[in-house]
Every structure is written in C-alpha cells, then in structure tokens.
Amino acid sequence: MHARTIVKPKTLQSNLEQAGLSAGELAALL
C-alpha cells in the first residue's frame, strides 16, 4: 500500500513533466 502511495506522486510529477515537454515542443514549433 505504501509503495502505491509513493508511486502516485511520482506519476503526477511525470505527467507534469510530460505536459511541460509537450508545451515546449509546441512553443518550438510556433
């Protein structure tokens, strides 16, 4: 159970990083 609790924050951070990379790619294209 604790392992999942630790994985969730990491997943959120990963999603934020992916969103940031996507925004960076879009900005580069623009």
PDB file with one MODEL, atoms N, CA, C and O in Angstrom:
MODEL        1
ATOM      1  N   MET A   1       0.841  -1.200   0.000  1.00  0.00           N
ATOM      2  CA  MET A   1       0.000   0.000   0.000  1.00  0.00           C
ATOM      3  C   MET A   1       0.877   1.251   0.000  1.00  0.00           C
ATOM      4  O   MET A   1       0.625   2.200  -0.743  1.00  0.00           O
ATOM      5  N   HIS A   2       1.903   1.240   0.837  1.00  0.00           N
ATOM      6  CA  HIS A   2       2.776   2.414   0.904  1.00  0.00           C
ATOM      7  C   HIS A   2       3.488   2.636  -0.420  1.00  0.00           C
ATOM      8  O   HIS A   2       3.709   3.773  -0.836  1.00  0.00           O
ATOM      9  N   ALA A   3       3.844   1.537  -1.079  1.00  0.00           N
ATOM     10  CA  ALA A   3       4.545   1.651  -2.362  1.00  0.00           C
ATOM     11  C   ALA A   3       3.676   2.414  -3.362  1.00  0.00           C
ATOM     12  O   ALA A   3       4.162   3.279  -4.091  1.00  0.00           O
ATOM     13  N   ARG A   4       2.382   2.081  -3.384  1.00  0.00           N
ATOM     14  CA  ARG A   4       1.474   2.767  -4.311  1.00  0.00           C
ATOM     15  C   ARG A   4       1.379   4.253  -3.970  1.00  0.00           C
ATOM     16  O   ARG A   4       1.311   5.109  -4.852  1.00  0.00           O
ATOM     17  N   THR A   5       1.375   4.539  -2.660  1.00  0.00           N
ATOM     18  CA  THR A   5       1.292   5.945  -2.237  1.00  0.00           C
ATOM     19  C   THR A   5       2.491   6.724  -2.769  1.00  0.00           C
ATOM     20  O   THR A   5       2.370   7.892  -3.138  1.00  0.00           O
ATOM     21  N   ILE A   6       3.650   6.068  -2.803  1.00  0.00           N
ATOM     22  CA  ILE A   6       4.869   6.735  -3.291  1.00  0.00           C
ATOM     23  C   ILE A   6       4.831   6.866  -4.807  1.00  0.00           C
ATOM     24  O   ILE A   6       5.308   7.850  -5.373  1.00  0.00           O
ATOM     25  N   VAL A   7       4.252   5.851  -5.457  1.00  0.00           N
ATOM     26  CA  VAL A   7       4.199   5.861  -6.929  1.00  0.00           C
ATOM     27  C   VAL A   7       3.276   6.964  -7.442  1.00  0.00           C
ATOM     28  O   VAL A   7       3.547   7.579  -8.473  1.00  0.00           O
ATOM     29  N   LYS A   8       2.192   7.207  -6.721  1.00  0.00           N
ATOM     30  CA  LYS A   8       1.228   8.212  -7.192  1.00  0.00           C
ATOM     31  C   LYS A   8       1.875   9.598  -7.371  1.00  0.00           C
ATOM     32  O   LYS A   8       1.729  10.190  -8.440  1.00  0.00           O
ATOM     33  N   PRO A   9       2.581  10.131  -6.371  1.00  0.00           N
ATOM     34  CA  PRO A   9       3.219  11.442  -6.535  1.00  0.00           C
ATOM     35  C   PRO A   9       4.183  11.438  -7.721  1.00  0.00           C
ATOM     36  O   PRO A   9       4.250  12.402  -8.483  1.00  0.00           O
ATOM     37  N   LYS A  10       4.925  10.341  -7.866  1.00  0.00           N
ATOM     38  CA  LYS A  10       5.876  10.267  -8.975  1.00  0.00           C
ATOM     39  C   LYS A  10       5.131  10.322 -10.302  1.00  0.00           C
ATOM     40  O   LYS A  10       5.589  10.945 -11.260  1.00  0.00           O
ATOM     41  N   THR A  11       3.973   9.659 -10.348  1.00  0.00           N
ATOM     42  CA  THR A  11       3.173   9.665 -11.584  1.00  0.00           C
ATOM     43  C   THR A  11       2.702  11.085 -11.884  1.00  0.00           C
ATOM     44  O   THR A  11       2.722  11.525 -13.034  1.00  0.00           O
ATOM     45  N   LEU A  12       2.279  11.798 -10.841  1.00  0.00           N
ATOM     46  CA  LEU A  12       1.825  13.177 -11.036  1.00  0.00           C
ATOM     47  C   LEU A  12       2.971  14.022 -11.568  1.00  0.00           C
ATOM     48  O   LEU A  12       2.781  14.819 -12.487  1.00  0.00           O
ATOM     49  N   GLN A  13       4.156  13.855 -11.001  1.00  0.00           N
ATOM     50  CA  GLN A  13       5.316  14.614 -11.463  1.00  0.00           C
ATOM     51  C   GLN A  13       5.627  14.265 -12.905  1.00  0.00           C
ATOM     52  O   GLN A  13       5.959  15.141 -13.704  1.00  0.00           O
ATOM     53  N   SER A  14       5.520  12.973 -13.245  1.00  0.00           N
ATOM     54  CA  SER A  14       5.789  12.534 -14.618  1.00  0.00           C
ATOM     55  C   SER A  14       4.803  13.192 -15.567  1.00  0.00           C
ATOM     56  O   SER A  14       5.185  13.650 -16.644  1.00  0.00           O
ATOM     57  N   ASN A  15       3.536  13.243 -15.174  1.00  0.00           N
ATOM     58  CA  ASN A  15       2.509  13.874 -16.016  1.00  0.00           C
ATOM     59  C   ASN A  15       2.837  15.352 -16.213  1.00  0.00           C
ATOM     60  O   ASN A  15       2.707  15.874 -17.320  1.00  0.00           O
ATOM     61  N   LEU A  16       3.257  16.024 -15.152  1.00  0.00           N
ATOM     62  CA  LEU A  16       3.605  17.446 -15.251  1.00  0.00           C
ATOM     63  C   LEU A  16       4.799  17.620 -16.183  1.00  0.00           C
ATOM     64  O   LEU A  16       4.829  18.543 -16.997  1.00  0.00           O
ATOM     65  N   GLU A  17       5.785  16.726 -16.058  1.00  0.00           N
ATOM     66  CA  GLU A  17       6.962  16.820 -16.919  1.00  0.00           C
ATOM     67  C   GLU A  17       6.565  16.602 -18.375  1.00  0.00           C
ATOM     68  O   GLU A  17       7.019  17.324 -19.262  1.00  0.00           O
ATOM     69  N   GLN A  18       5.715  15.603 -18.618  1.00  0.00           N
ATOM     70  CA  GLN A  18       5.263  15.328 -19.983  1.00  0.00           C
ATOM     71  C   GLN A  18       4.502  16.527 -20.532  1.00  0.00           C
ATOM     72  O   GLN A  18       4.674  16.892 -21.695  1.00  0.00           O
ATOM     73  N   ALA A  19       3.672  17.135 -19.713  1.00  0.00           N
ATOM     74  CA  ALA A  19       2.907  18.303 -20.149  1.00  0.00           C
ATOM     75  C   ALA A  19       3.869  19.445 -20.472  1.00  0.00           C
ATOM     76  O   ALA A  19       3.672  20.166 -21.450  1.00  0.00           O
ATOM     77  N   GLY A  20       4.907  19.611 -19.653  1.00  0.00           N
ATOM     78  CA  GLY A  20       5.891  20.664 -19.878  1.00  0.00           C
ATOM     79  C   GLY A  20       6.641  20.426 -21.179  1.00  0.00           C
ATOM     80  O   GLY A  20       6.872  21.357 -21.951  1.00  0.00           O
ATOM     81  N   LEU A  21       7.024  19.166 -21.421  1.00  0.00           N
ATOM     82  CA  LEU A  21       7.732  18.836 -22.654  1.00  0.00           C
ATOM     83  C   LEU A  21       6.827  19.093 -23.850  1.00  0.00           C
ATOM     84  O   LEU A  21       7.275  19.620 -24.869  1.00  0.00           O
ATOM     85  N   SER A  22       5.552  18.722 -23.729  1.00  0.00           N
ATOM     86  CA  SER A  22       4.605  18.939 -24.822  1.00  0.00           C
ATOM     87  C   SER A  22       4.495  20.439 -25.105  1.00  0.00           C
ATOM     88  O   SER A  22       4.521  20.859 -26.262  1.00  0.00           O
ATOM     89  N   ALA A  23       4.372  21.244 -24.047  1.00  0.00           N
ATOM     90  CA  ALA A  23       4.269  22.694 -24.204  1.00  0.00           C
ATOM     91  C   ALA A  23       5.544  23.226 -24.847  1.00  0.00           C
ATOM     92  O   ALA A  23       5.484  24.105 -25.707  1.00  0.00           O
ATOM     93  N   GLY A  24       6.695  22.700 -24.439  1.00  0.00           N
ATOM     94  CA  GLY A  24       7.969  23.144 -25.007  1.00  0.00           C
ATOM     95  C   GLY A  24       8.040  22.809 -26.484  1.00  0.00           C
ATOM     96  O   GLY A  24       8.514  23.617 -27.282  1.00  0.00           O
ATOM     97  N   GLU A  25       7.571  21.617 -26.859  1.00  0.00           N
ATOM     98  CA  GLU A  25       7.584  21.222 -28.269  1.00  0.00           C
ATOM     99  C   GLU A  25       6.669  22.133 -29.083  1.00  0.00           C
ATOM    100  O   GLU A  25       7.024  22.560 -30.182  1.00  0.00           O
ATOM    101  N   LEU A  26       5.483  22.426 -28.532  1.00  0.00           N
ATOM    102  CA  LEU A  26       4.538  23.311 -29.231  1.00  0.00           C
ATOM    103  C   LEU A  26       5.158  24.703 -29.383  1.00  0.00           C
ATOM    104  O   LEU A  26       5.051  25.320 -30.443  1.00  0.00           O
ATOM    105  N   ALA A  27       5.794  25.185 -28.342  1.00  0.00           N
ATOM    106  CA  ALA A  27       6.420  26.511 -28.395  1.00  0.00           C
ATOM    107  C   ALA A  27       7.521  26.518 -29.453  1.00  0.00           C
ATOM    108  O   ALA A  27       7.683  27.502 -30.175  1.00  0.00           O
ATOM    109  N   ALA A  28       8.279  25.423 -29.547  1.00  0.00           N
ATOM    110  CA  ALA A  28       9.356  25.338 -30.533  1.00  0.00           C
ATOM    111  C   ALA A  28       8.770  25.378 -31.945  1.00  0.00           C
ATOM    112  O   ALA A  28       9.322  26.017 -32.842  1.00  0.00           O
ATOM    113  N   LEU A  29       7.645  24.687 -32.126  1.00  0.00           N
ATOM    114  CA  LEU A  29       7.009  24.678 -33.455  1.00  0.00           C
ATOM    115  C   LEU A  29       6.501  26.067 -33.807  1.00  0.00           C
ATOM    116  O   LEU A  29       6.602  26.503 -34.953  1.00  0.00           O
ATOM    117  N   LEU A  30       5.951  26.763 -32.805  1.00  0.00           N
ATOM    118  CA  LEU A  30       5.432  28.111 -33.062  1.00  0.00           C
ATOM    119  C   LEU A  30       6.605  29.054 -33.286  1.00  0.00           C
ATOM    120  O   LEU A  30       6.403  30.245 -33.521  1.00  0.00           O
TER     121      LEU A  30
ENDMDL
END
